[in-house]
Structure formats: structure tokens, C-alpha cells
Amino acid sequence: MLRFRRELDVEDEIYDILKELRQQKFHNIAVDVKRQYEIKYDKERKADIAVLGINKPLLLIETKIKKRDKLIRLFRITSKEILGQVFSYAAILKKSEIHVPFVAVAHQRQIAIYKVPEDIEKWINWEAVDRREYDRVFTYSHVFKLNQNYRLKHVPIKFTKDFFVELIEELAGIYAKTYKFEDRRQELRYGIIEDLRDFVDTISTFAYGAIAKETKTEKIESCEDLKKFYKDDFAETVIDYCKKTGYSPRPEVLAREMSYVLMNKVIFYKILERFYDLSKLIAFYEEGKVKSASEYLKTLGQYFGKAKKERDFEYIFETGLYDHIDVIEDEEVCNSLDWLINFIDWYKIEKFGDIIGYVYEDLIPPEERHQFGQYYTPKPVAELIVRWCIRDPDETILDPGCGSGTFLVEAYRQLAELKLKKSWKEIKGYVKRDVHKQILKQLWAFDINEFPAHLTAMNIAIKNPREMS
């Protein structure tokens, strides 16, 4: 079952926690908190919450969520629209000689905190501010520069006093110059993980609304029971898959799996663009090439189909049940897909080397893996078992019930080390084509659910894009 707090619920909970901190001192700064903080401009605007220090804002917080057609769904909190709104408030206040050092955006799952650039007024499209067109205040380049250079952290939110005490203590410490911003900043890979999780959170709520009937709580005991959970035009597809594989996912699980797989396809295609002569994926909605979410998904499918024909990438682009992803029509789906394509172009994600491997290993948190029926073997344990079992470079490995492929990834590394007679650190994640293909022929695995294995294939493929055809 999907449960979402409304925007006011999120705002209420944060405000109720922060007001307990009134008059407490953080690095000799006594804080106060105000709700609906006035931003005086042509017409009055209001920030959801302001944490005040020395009678001026230390932090402005915007909380965002969206509700339409009785379905509550998330905005991406680092979208152009949300960041454009909160940073425009900081820029307006600066015109009144009130410098706001920090801003934050939050919804029920995540919070992102930013240092405000000293020259924020030069970043802003003031015509868009005047019209309250917050999605036009920043370009994608502005957003990615903010994330790369000014984002303190982007983390799962906890609605606890301890979480917010630690946050305000850190911000006050940076403001008082007890800490250096650069020393407190989150590692880039963790920000990237939360960015991608936010994308999945957003897309999956729209996918869930498209495929699910009203929430059911009873157990699924047979493939035919899936009719109770899925809308009629989608139920037969899931039932056929269940009869073929024995896998009977609930709609909330399948919606998230579909969203992860869609993200994987876009990321891998964008990486392949840099190595092969493929048509370039662009921000189709922003460029006016598509006008709806369904048209966007259809266009992506056409591009994936061409890549599958021109190169041997069936295992990435042909994903059975997951190819049938559907979404409720909403502009946020189009904006999110535009964001993902621009995000990959900006970071050139394959240049991160091993960082992308860590992203894929950490992307799905343990509690969510369990919802998918995956039980994660800690990496050190898998590494120990693999090193004990695999001692010959020509051994064949079978992993029944492979899940997300922790053992397969470690087995791949072990075989590469044995064949090349080098440590994985010396190999630096790059294995030549002939050796890479030899290793793949030695690895065999299966699982009742294809989804986790797809993540493993992506993990290996992204590290070796030149060698995958």
C-alpha cells in the first residue's frame, strides 16, 4: 500500500518539531521558527517555514507534494520548479538586504539542503519570478551547478527531533564559521543516489495509479488473484507473466520495479551514445518533440528498439513485463524524464568509474529489497565465500536464486583477478573484451524475478560499455 503525507502534513510535522527548538542556542545563535514567512515583493509570497537566527532567516524550507484525481504523488524535490521557488525567495530577500544563507526542500521521503550562492540574484530569471513561473527561474544547468557546488546534503528525511537538531546545529556551525561548508558537504555519490531514488519515487506513483485498482490488503495466493489488484487492461499481462515465471507482484512493488528498469534503460542508452552511432536522446518534452507522458514512453521505446536491433543489447532493452510500463498522464512525468536525460548528460555518469557501481549497489535500500523479495548478502560475506570457492580462472559458476547478483558481481571480479593475475584495484574496473566475454560465459544464474538480475546486468554493463556488444 502506498501511503503519502499531504504537503500540509509534512509542513505540520517539520514545524511541530522545529518549534520545540525555539530559544535554544546553536553555536551561540538563538533560533526561532515561523510558519508562512512573508516574502514581500510585487505581491506577497510566503515560504512554508523559516528558521530564524538573530532575527533574520537562517533557513527557508519549502515542502512539496501533489494531489490530483484522489491520488497523492510526489514532486521531485530537486526539480527546476521547486528549487526555482525557494531560491527566488532567497533572491527577493537579498534585494531587501536580508541574506538567507541556507534553503531546503522536503517531502515525505527526502530533504535536500543548499547553501545560497552569494550572487544568487544573478542566477535568477526575474521575469519568471514576476509571473510566478518557478519552473522557468532556473535552467537545468543552474540546477546541476547548485547540486554539484552548493548542495550540502540530499538525504532520507526523519521526522524526529534528533534529526532536525543535528541539521540546525550543522547549519548554525557553518554560518558561525565553526565548520567549513566544504568539509561538511555530502559525498557526490550519495547525492546522486538520492537524486535517482527521487526519480523512481516520482515515476512509480504515476505508474501505480495507472495499473492498480483500489488498494487491496488480502494475500495473493494464485495468479488469478491478480485480477483483484490490477486494472483490467493490465491484469492479463501480469497474470500471463505469473503463470510463466511464478512471480506474482503486488502493484506497488511492480510499479517501483518498472520505474527502476525504465531508469536503467535511459541511463544505459545515454552511455551507449558516447561509444556507438546511436540517435541521441534529448529532453523531448522541453524541446517540444512530445506532448504527453504516453507519447514520451512510446518515443523512448522506439529508441530502445533501434539500439536493440543495431547492437546486441537485448538483456538491457528487452525486459518482458517491465516493457509494459504505463503511467497516469501528467506533466511531472515528462519533466522527470527530461531531468533524467539532462542529468546523465551533465554528469557524464560513466566517467565516475567505480562510483556508478557503488550507486547501483546502494540504490535500493535493504528494506525495499525485502519488499521485492530480495535478501541482500553483505558484500564482505559474499567476497569471502567467493574467494574460498573460486580458485581456478576457468571455473563455471551457478547462482540459483541470484537475487540482485551480489555473488555474481564478486565472482566476476574474482575471475577477472585470476585471469589477469592482478588485483581488482589494479584492474580499475576495466576488463578487455575477450576476457570480459570469457567471464560472462562462465557465469550462470536464474531467479523467479528478472528485476534484480537486471540491476546486476546494468552494474556490469555500465562499467564496461565498450565491451558489451
KOLPABA-913161 format. One record per residue (C-alpha): chain; x, y, z; residue number from 0. Coordinates in steps of 0.1 Angstrom, whole numbers, padded with zeros to 4 digits. Example, Ala and Ser with C-alpha at 12.3 -4.5 7.8 and 13.67 -1.06 7.14 Angstrom:
% residues 2
  ch     c1     c2     c3    i
   A   0123  -0045   0078    0
   A   0137  -0011   0071    1
***
This chain:
% residues 469
  ch     c1     c2     c3    i
   A   0000   0000   0000    0
   A   0013   0035  -0009    1
   A   0009   0060   0019    2
   A   0018   0096   0013    3
   A   0017   0126   0037    4
   A   0000   0156   0022    5
   A   0020   0188   0018    6
   A   0004   0202   0049    7
   A   0012   0170   0069    8
   A   0049   0174   0060    9
   A   0049   0211   0068   10
   A   0030   0204   0101   11
   A   0054   0177   0113   12
   A   0085   0198   0105   13
   A   0071   0229   0121   14
   A   0059   0210   0152   15
   A   0095   0196   0157   16
   A   0112   0229   0150   17
   A   0091   0250   0173   18
   A   0104   0228   0202   19
   A   0138   0243   0194   20
   A   0128   0279   0200   21
   A   0153   0299   0220   22
   A   0177   0271   0220   23
   A   0212   0282   0211   24
   A   0233   0266   0184   25
   A   0268   0279   0182   26
   A   0256   0309   0202   27
   A   0228   0316   0178   28
   A   0193   0315   0195   29
   A   0168   0302   0169   30
   A   0132   0309   0163   31
   A   0108   0294   0138   32
   A   0079   0310   0118   33
   A   0054   0294   0096   34
   A   0042   0311   0063   35
   A   0071   0335   0064   36
   A   0063   0366   0044   37
   A   0084   0374   0013   38
   A   0074   0409   0003   39
   A   0076   0415  -0034   40
   A   0051   0428  -0060   41
   A   0026   0406  -0043   42
   A   0031   0389  -0010   43
   A   0046   0354  -0012   44
   A   0052   0331   0017   45
   A   0078   0305   0025   46
   A   0064   0274   0042   47
   A   0088   0276   0072   48
   A   0116   0299   0082   49
   A   0142   0291   0109   50
   A   0154   0324   0122   51
   A   0187   0333   0138   52
   A   0195   0369   0150   53
   A   0161   0380   0137   54
   A   0167   0370   0101   55
   A   0163   0337   0083   56
   A   0190   0311   0088   57
   A   0170   0286   0067   58
   A   0139   0287   0044   59
   A   0121   0254   0039   60
   A   0096   0245   0012   61
   A   0076   0213   0014   62
   A   0061   0199  -0017   63
   A   0037   0172  -0027   64
   A   0009   0170  -0054   65
   A  -0026   0157  -0052   66
   A  -0049   0151  -0082   67
   A  -0077   0127  -0090   68
   A  -0076   0114  -0054   69
   A  -0041   0102  -0059   70
   A  -0013   0118  -0040   71
   A   0021   0117  -0057   72
   A   0054   0132  -0051   73
   A   0072   0160  -0069   74
   A   0109   0155  -0073   75
   A   0122   0179  -0047   76
   A   0152   0190  -0067   77
   A   0131   0198  -0098   78
   A   0135   0231  -0115   79
   A   0101   0243  -0102   80
   A   0107   0236  -0066   81
   A   0143   0249  -0065   82
   A   0132   0279  -0086   83
   A   0106   0288  -0060   84
   A   0127   0285  -0028   85
   A   0158   0302  -0043   86
   A   0137   0330  -0058   87
   A   0126   0337  -0022   88
   A   0162   0340  -0011   89
   A   0170   0363  -0040   90
   A   0139   0385  -0033   91
   A   0150   0389   0003   92
   A   0185   0397  -0007   93
   A   0171   0427  -0026   94
   A   0159   0439   0008   95
   A   0194   0434   0022   96
   A   0183   0402   0040   97
   A   0208   0375   0032   98
   A   0195   0339   0037   99
   A   0224   0316   0040  100
   A   0205   0283   0035  101
   A   0174   0269   0019  102
   A   0159   0234   0019  103
   A   0132   0215   0000  104
   A   0114   0185   0015  105
   A   0087   0160   0010  106
   A   0076   0129   0030  107
   A   0107   0108   0019  108
   A   0136   0132   0014  109
   A   0151   0165   0022  110
   A   0178   0185   0003  111
   A   0196   0214   0019  112
   A   0216   0241   0000  113
   A   0239   0269   0007  114
   A   0226   0300  -0011  115
   A   0252   0314  -0037  116
   A   0264   0349  -0028  117
   A   0254   0361  -0062  118
   A   0220   0343  -0063  119
   A   0203   0374  -0078  120
   A   0224   0368  -0110  121
   A   0212   0332  -0113  122
   A   0175   0342  -0114  123
   A   0152   0347  -0143  124
   A   0134   0377  -0128  125
   A   0107   0377  -0155  126
   A   0097   0342  -0145  127
   A   0097   0352  -0108  128
   A   0073   0381  -0116  129
   A   0050   0357  -0133  130
   A   0054   0330  -0106  131
   A   0066   0306  -0133  132
   A   0090   0289  -0110  133
   A   0099   0261  -0134  134
   A   0115   0288  -0156  135
   A   0135   0306  -0129  136
   A   0164   0282  -0135  137
   A   0177   0262  -0164  138
   A   0189   0226  -0160  139
   A   0225   0238  -0160  140
   A   0216   0261  -0130  141
   A   0201   0231  -0111  142
   A   0230   0208  -0117  143
   A   0255   0235  -0107  144
   A   0236   0240  -0075  145
   A   0236   0203  -0068  146
   A   0273   0200  -0076  147
   A   0286   0231  -0058  148
   A   0261   0243  -0033  149
   A   0242   0213  -0021  150
   A   0251   0204   0015  151
   A   0232   0171   0015  152
   A   0203   0153   0000  153
   A   0191   0125   0024  154
   A   0161   0105   0035  155
   A   0141   0126   0060  156
   A   0134   0116   0095  157
   A   0105   0133   0113  158
   A   0124   0133   0147  159
   A   0137   0160   0170  160
   A   0172   0145   0168  161
   A   0173   0147   0130  162
   A   0164   0184   0130  163
   A   0186   0193   0160  164
   A   0216   0178   0141  165
   A   0206   0197   0109  166
   A   0202   0231   0126  167
   A   0234   0226   0146  168
   A   0253   0219   0114  169
   A   0238   0249   0096  170
   A   0245   0272   0125  171
   A   0280   0259   0128  172
   A   0287   0267   0091  173
   A   0271   0301   0095  174
   A   0292   0308   0126  175
   A   0323   0296   0107  176
   A   0329   0268   0132  177
   A   0327   0244   0103  178
   A   0337   0248   0067  179
   A   0309   0242   0042  180
   A   0333   0222   0020  181
   A   0342   0199   0050  182
   A   0305   0192   0058  183
   A   0293   0185   0023  184
   A   0279   0151   0014  185
   A   0300   0129  -0009  186
   A   0288   0133  -0045  187
   A   0278   0097  -0050  188
   A   0253   0099  -0021  189
   A   0236   0129  -0036  190
   A   0234   0111  -0070  191
   A   0218   0081  -0052  192
   A   0191   0103  -0037  193
   A   0185   0121  -0070  194
   A   0179   0088  -0087  195
   A   0157   0075  -0058  196
   A   0137   0107  -0061  197
   A   0132   0100  -0098  198
   A   0119   0064  -0090  199
   A   0097   0077  -0062  200
   A   0081   0101  -0086  201
   A   0076   0079  -0116  202
   A   0064   0049  -0096  203
   A   0035   0069  -0081  204
   A   0022   0077  -0116  205
   A   0028   0041  -0127  206
   A   0009   0027  -0096  207
   A  -0020   0049  -0104  208
   A  -0021   0036  -0140  209
   A  -0020  -0001  -0132  210
   A  -0036  -0006  -0098  211
   A  -0072  -0010  -0086  212
   A  -0082   0004  -0053  213
   A  -0058  -0008  -0026  214
   A  -0063  -0045  -0016  215
   A  -0049  -0059   0016  216
   A  -0055  -0096   0012  217
   A  -0028  -0121   0002  218
   A  -0021  -0131  -0034  219
   A  -0024  -0169  -0034  220
   A  -0027  -0176  -0071  221
   A  -0020  -0159  -0104  222
   A  -0058  -0154  -0109  223
   A  -0059  -0134  -0077  224
   A  -0040  -0107  -0095  225
   A  -0073  -0096  -0112  226
   A  -0083  -0081  -0078  227
   A  -0053  -0059  -0077  228
   A  -0047  -0047  -0113  229
   A  -0068  -0028  -0137  230
   A  -0085  -0049  -0163  231
   A  -0064  -0038  -0193  232
   A  -0032  -0047  -0174  233
   A  -0043  -0077  -0153  234
   A  -0040  -0102  -0181  235
   A  -0004  -0092  -0188  236
   A   0006  -0097  -0152  237
   A  -0013  -0130  -0150  238
   A   0004  -0144  -0181  239
   A   0038  -0134  -0166  240
   A   0029  -0150  -0133  241
   A   0019  -0183  -0150  242
   A   0052  -0182  -0169  243
   A   0075  -0174  -0140  244
   A   0056  -0180  -0108  245
   A   0062  -0143  -0098  246
   A   0031  -0125  -0085  247
   A   0040  -0090  -0075  248
   A   0017  -0065  -0058  249
   A   0010  -0033  -0078  250
   A   0031  -0011  -0055  251
   A   0061  -0034  -0059  252
   A   0057  -0038  -0097  253
   A   0053   0000  -0102  254
   A   0086   0006  -0085  255
   A   0104  -0022  -0103  256
   A   0091  -0008  -0136  257
   A   0104   0026  -0127  258
   A   0138   0013  -0118  259
   A   0140  -0006  -0151  260
   A   0129   0025  -0171  261
   A   0156   0045  -0154  262
   A   0182   0018  -0162  263
   A   0173   0018  -0198  264
   A   0177   0056  -0202  265
   A   0210   0056  -0183  266
   A   0225   0028  -0203  267
   A   0213   0042  -0236  268
   A   0228   0076  -0228  269
   A   0261   0059  -0220  270
   A   0260   0040  -0253  271
   A   0255   0072  -0272  272
   A   0291   0081  -0263  273
   A   0305   0049  -0277  274
   A   0283   0040  -0307  275
   A   0265   0057  -0335  276
   A   0230   0059  -0319  277
   A   0204   0086  -0322  278
   A   0207   0110  -0293  279
   A   0181   0110  -0265  280
   A   0172   0146  -0258  281
   A   0148   0163  -0234  282
   A   0119   0155  -0257  283
   A   0092   0174  -0237  284
   A   0112   0206  -0232  285
   A   0122   0205  -0269  286
   A   0085   0202  -0280  287
   A   0091   0167  -0296  288
   A   0064   0150  -0274  289
   A   0033   0164  -0258  290
   A   0023   0138  -0233  291
   A   0037   0111  -0209  292
   A   0024   0082  -0231  293
   A   0040   0098  -0262  294
   A   0072   0102  -0243  295
   A   0073   0065  -0232  296
   A   0065   0054  -0268  297
   A   0093   0075  -0282  298
   A   0118   0061  -0257  299
   A   0106   0026  -0266  300
   A   0113   0033  -0303  301
   A   0149   0045  -0295  302
   A   0155   0014  -0273  303
   A   0141  -0008  -0300  304
   A   0166   0006  -0326  305
   A   0195   0001  -0301  306
   A   0184  -0035  -0296  307
   A   0184  -0041  -0334  308
   A   0217  -0023  -0341  309
   A   0236  -0038  -0312  310
   A   0233  -0069  -0291  311
   A   0217  -0054  -0260  312
   A   0185  -0074  -0256  313
   A   0192  -0081  -0219  314
   A   0190  -0044  -0212  315
   A   0163  -0032  -0235  316
   A   0140  -0062  -0237  317
   A   0127  -0067  -0203  318
   A   0094  -0086  -0207  319
   A   0068  -0075  -0182  320
   A   0087  -0043  -0174  321
   A   0084  -0032  -0211  322
   A   0047  -0026  -0204  323
   A   0052   0003  -0180  324
   A   0022   0027  -0181  325
   A   0016   0060  -0163  326
   A  -0011   0084  -0155  327
   A  -0009   0114  -0178  328
   A   0008   0142  -0160  329
   A   0034   0169  -0169  330
   A   0055   0158  -0140  331
   A   0063   0125  -0157  332
   A   0076   0144  -0188  333
   A   0096   0168  -0167  334
   A   0111   0140  -0147  335
   A   0122   0121  -0179  336
   A   0136   0154  -0192  337
   A   0155   0158  -0160  338
   A   0170   0123  -0161  339
   A   0183   0128  -0197  340
   A   0198   0161  -0188  341
   A   0212   0147  -0155  342
   A   0231   0120  -0174  343
   A   0244   0144  -0200  344
   A   0256   0168  -0173  345
   A   0274   0143  -0151  346
   A   0286   0120  -0180  347
   A   0280   0093  -0154  348
   A   0302   0066  -0170  349
   A   0333   0088  -0162  350
   A   0327   0081  -0125  351
   A   0343   0047  -0128  352
   A   0336   0026  -0097  353
   A   0313   0053  -0083  354
   A   0285   0041  -0105  355
   A   0290   0006  -0092  356
   A   0285   0019  -0057  357
   A   0254   0038  -0068  358
   A   0238   0006  -0082  359
   A   0248  -0014  -0051  360
   A   0234   0012  -0028  361
   A   0205   0025  -0049  362
   A   0178   0002  -0034  363
   A   0178   0003   0004  364
   A   0176  -0030   0023  365
   A   0140  -0026   0035  366
   A   0129  -0020  -0001  367
   A   0149  -0051  -0014  368
   A   0129  -0071   0011  369
   A   0096  -0058  -0003  370
   A   0109  -0070  -0037  371
   A   0116  -0105  -0022  372
   A   0154  -0098  -0022  373
   A   0175  -0106   0008  374
   A   0208  -0089   0005  375
   A   0241  -0107   0013  376
   A   0266  -0082   0027  377
   A   0294  -0076   0003  378
   A   0322  -0087   0027  379
   A   0304  -0120   0033  380
   A   0299  -0126  -0005  381
   A   0335  -0117  -0012  382
   A   0348  -0141   0015  383
   A   0326  -0170   0002  384
   A   0336  -0163  -0035  385
   A   0373  -0162  -0027  386
   A   0371  -0195  -0009  387
   A   0350  -0212  -0037  388
   A   0366  -0199  -0069  389
   A   0403  -0207  -0072  390
   A   0406  -0215  -0109  391
   A   0402  -0189  -0137  392
   A   0383  -0215  -0158  393
   A   0357  -0225  -0132  394
   A   0320  -0222  -0141  395
   A   0297  -0206  -0115  396
   A   0260  -0212  -0110  397
   A   0239  -0190  -0087  398
   A   0204  -0203  -0083  399
   A   0181  -0176  -0068  400
   A   0206  -0149  -0077  401
   A   0185  -0120  -0065  402
   A   0204  -0088  -0071  403
   A   0235  -0106  -0081  404
   A   0259  -0098  -0052  405
   A   0276  -0132  -0056  406
   A   0277  -0128  -0094  407
   A   0294  -0094  -0092  408
   A   0320  -0108  -0067  409
   A   0325  -0139  -0089  410
   A   0331  -0117  -0119  411
   A   0358  -0097  -0100  412
   A   0374  -0129  -0087  413
   A   0376  -0145  -0122  414
   A   0390  -0113  -0136  415
   A   0417  -0112  -0110  416
   A   0426  -0149  -0116  417
   A   0427  -0145  -0154  418
   A   0446  -0112  -0155  419
   A   0468  -0120  -0124  420
   A   0461  -0086  -0110  421
   A   0441  -0072  -0081  422
   A   0407  -0056  -0088  423
   A   0422  -0023  -0076  424
   A   0450  -0027  -0103  425
   A   0424  -0036  -0129  426
   A   0405  -0004  -0121  427
   A   0372  -0020  -0132  428
   A   0381  -0022  -0169  429
   A   0383  -0057  -0184  430
   A   0392  -0062  -0220  431
   A   0366  -0075  -0244  432
   A   0379  -0111  -0249  433
   A   0384  -0116  -0211  434
   A   0351  -0100  -0204  435
   A   0332  -0123  -0228  436
   A   0351  -0154  -0214  437
   A   0340  -0145  -0179  438
   A   0303  -0140  -0189  439
   A   0303  -0174  -0204  440
   A   0314  -0189  -0171  441
   A   0286  -0172  -0150  442
   A   0252  -0188  -0149  443
   A   0223  -0177  -0127  444
   A   0185  -0176  -0125  445
   A   0158  -0162  -0103  446
   A   0120  -0162  -0102  447
   A   0120  -0124  -0106  448
   A   0140  -0109  -0135  449
   A   0141  -0074  -0120  450
   A   0171  -0078  -0095  451
   A   0192  -0095  -0122  452
   A   0185  -0066  -0145  453
   A   0202  -0043  -0119  454
   A   0232  -0066  -0119  455
   A   0234  -0066  -0157  456
   A   0233  -0028  -0156  457
   A   0260  -0026  -0130  458
   A   0284  -0047  -0151  459
   A   0274  -0031  -0184  460
   A   0279   0005  -0172  461
   A   0314  -0004  -0161  462
   A   0323  -0020  -0195  463
   A   0302  -0001  -0221  464
   A   0328  -0005  -0249  465
   A   0329  -0043  -0244  466
   A   0292  -0051  -0242  467
   A   0284  -0058  -0279  468
***
